């Protein structure tokens, strides 16, 4: 069997893909503050700090908002960006690509008929797609959390888990971080 250079390139690209994802994100998680009063508006933004019964939220183009934890019913927390939609999309695209690739490679072998190859490729691709679709609901649910505003674990999702830095006005934190470096 002779080596396939395309396969070697694909394997190498897959192996180093994890190295290209960058470093950890030091920003706070995106949250939605749900007030106890049903008619009050929800606030969305980056969780800056949780300290002394108060939460600080950096809102896009609106600055920093301070909110009393006692006035909130819950905090909806976005733990990560990879959720159900991404999983469904990867499953469906991967299923179609698997079907095409397996059918084409099977049909390229002398003596194999196109119908049997398409059936095998379709079954494998269908399993790939079905796995993505079925697992998307649980991944979507695990990407979000609903936390009580007084819960100490909420601090771990803030940009400043130990509280706001001393001698730094909260309005200074309203500026978006410079990601060009």
C-alpha positions in Angstrom: 0.0 0.0 0.0 1.5 3.3 -1.0 1.2 6.4 1.2 -1.5 8.9 0.4 -0.1 12.5 0.6 -3.6 14.1 0.9 -4.4 11.9 3.9 -1.1 12.9 5.5 -1.9 16.6 5.0 -5.4 16.1 6.5 -4.1 14.3 9.5 -1.4 16.9 10.1 -4.0 19.7 9.9 -6.3 17.9 12.3 -3.5 17.4 14.8 -2.4 21.0 14.9 -5.9 22.6 14.8 -6.0 22.6 18.6 -2.8 24.6 18.7 -4.3 27.4 16.6 -7.3 28.1 18.9 -5.4 30.7 21.0 -5.1 31.2 24.7 -7.7 31.4 27.3 -10.3 34.1 27.3 -9.9 36.2 30.5 -13.1 38.2 30.1 -16.2 37.5 32.2 -19.0 35.3 30.9 -22.0 36.8 29.2 -25.0 36.9 31.5 -28.5 38.1 31.6 -29.7 39.6 34.9 -33.4 38.6 35.5 -35.1 41.0 38.0 -37.6 39.9 40.6 -40.1 42.4 39.2 -41.6 40.9 36.0 -42.1 44.3 34.3 -38.5 45.4 34.8 -36.1 45.0 31.9 -33.5 42.4 31.8 -29.8 43.5 31.5 -27.3 41.6 29.3 -23.6 42.0 29.3 -20.2 40.8 30.6 -20.1 39.9 34.3 -17.2 42.0 35.7 -17.4 41.2 39.4 -19.6 39.9 42.2 -18.8 41.4 45.6 -20.7 42.4 48.8 -24.2 41.5 47.5 -23.6 43.5 44.3 -23.0 42.5 40.7 -21.2 44.7 38.1 -22.1 44.2 34.5 -20.3 45.7 31.4 -23.0 46.4 28.9 -22.2 47.0 25.2 -22.2 50.7 24.5 -23.9 51.5 27.8 -21.1 51.4 30.3 -20.9 49.5 33.6 -24.1 48.8 35.6 -24.1 48.0 39.2 -27.0 45.9 40.5 -28.1 44.6 43.9 -28.2 40.8 44.1 -31.3 41.1 46.3 -33.2 42.7 43.4 -32.6 39.8 41.1 -34.5 36.5 40.7 -31.7 34.7 38.8 -28.7 35.1 36.6 -28.7 33.4 33.2 -25.1 32.4 32.5 -23.6 31.6 29.1 -20.8 29.1 30.1 -19.4 28.6 26.6 -20.2 29.4 23.0 -20.3 25.9 21.6 -23.9 24.8 22.0 -26.6 22.9 20.2 -26.7 25.0 17.0 -23.0 24.4 16.4 -23.4 20.7 17.1 -26.3 20.2 14.8 -24.5 22.1 12.0 -21.3 20.0 12.4 -23.4 16.8 12.6 -25.3 17.5 9.4 -22.4 18.8 7.4 -20.2 15.9 8.6 -22.9 13.4 7.8 -23.2 14.7 4.2 -19.5 14.9 3.7 -19.1 11.4 5.2 -21.7 10.0 2.8 -20.1 11.6 -0.2 -16.5 10.6 0.7 -17.3 7.0 1.7 -19.5 6.5 -1.4 -16.8 7.9 -3.7 -14.0 6.0 -2.2 -16.0 2.7 -2.2 -17.1 3.2 -5.8 -13.5 3.9 -6.9 -12.6 0.2 -6.1 -12.9 -2.0 -9.1 -15.8 -4.4 -8.9 -17.9 -2.4 -6.4 -21.2 -1.2 -7.6 -22.4 2.4 -7.0 -25.7 1.4 -5.2 -24.1 -0.6 -2.4 -21.4 2.0 -1.9 -24.0 4.7 -1.6 -26.0 2.7 0.9 -23.0 2.1 3.1 -22.0 5.8 2.9 -25.5 6.8 3.6 -25.8 4.7 6.7 -22.5 5.9 8.1 -23.3 9.6 7.2 -26.8 9.2 8.7 -25.3 7.9 12.0 -22.9 10.9 12.0 -25.8 13.4 11.4 -28.1 11.7 13.8 -25.5 11.8 16.6 -25.0 15.5 16.0 -28.7 16.2 16.1 -29.5 14.1 19.1 -26.6 15.4 21.2 -27.3 19.0 20.4 -30.1 19.4 23.0 -27.9 18.2 25.9 -24.9 20.3 24.7 -27.2 23.4 24.4 -28.5 22.8 27.9 -25.0 22.4 29.4 -23.8 25.6 27.7 -26.2 27.7 29.9 -26.7 27.8 33.6 -29.3 29.5 35.8 -27.6 30.7 39.0 -29.1 32.4 42.1 -27.6 35.9 42.4 -26.3 35.2 45.9 -24.6 32.0 44.9 -20.8 32.2 45.6 -20.0 30.1 42.5 -21.1 33.0 40.3 -17.8 34.7 41.2 -15.9 32.2 39.1 -17.5 33.4 35.9 -16.6 37.1 36.5 -13.7 38.9 34.9 -12.6 39.8 38.4 -13.5 36.8 40.6 -11.9 38.4 43.7 -13.9 41.6 43.3 -13.3 44.9 41.6 -9.7 46.1 41.6 -9.1 48.8 44.2 -8.6 52.4 43.0 -10.1 51.5 39.6 -13.3 53.3 38.8 -15.9 50.9 37.3 -16.5 53.3 34.4 -12.9 52.7 33.3 -13.8 49.0 32.9 -16.5 49.9 30.4 -14.0 50.2 27.6 -13.8 47.1 25.6 -10.4 45.3 25.9 -7.8 45.7 23.2 -7.5 42.4 21.4 -5.1 43.5 18.8 -2.1 42.4 20.8 
